[in-house]
Amino acid sequence: MVYTIHLERRAERDLRQLPQDIIRRIDVVLRQLASNPRPAGAVKLSGRTESGWRVRVGDYRILYRIEESRVEVYRIKHRRDAYRH
């Protein structure tokens, strides 16, 4: 099954603020999430107002939810800022 990747506005904003080399690495991972939204190393988040999944890309985190045939990316942040509200 192939999933559609959707970036929420704030995730798009997060992505635009990153260096080009990091954007390229994140793009590769986002394409992989389209075919497997629960890759090795993905962690299910719990106890948060926005629950979902997390995957690491170096020092950055992609936070997302899986909804039917869609992967909803809601944040792309540095690890020190990823879980702050």
C-alpha positions, 0 to 999 in steps of 0.5 A: 500500500502506498501512503500519501504524504501531507505536510501541515503548514507548520511542518512546511514552515519548519522545513523551509527554515532548515539548511539544504543538506538537511532538507534533502535528507528529510525528503528521502525519509518522507519518500520512504514513509510513503511506502512504510509509515512504520520503519525500523527506528520509528517510535510511537509517541504517547502521553502528548496532546498530539500523539503519533509517531516519530522518526529520526533524521540525524538531530532532527525529528519528523513527527507524524500521524498515520490516518488511513492511507495518509501520513500527516506530518505535523512537525519537523524540528531539531531534537531539542525543540521537537517536543516542546509546546 
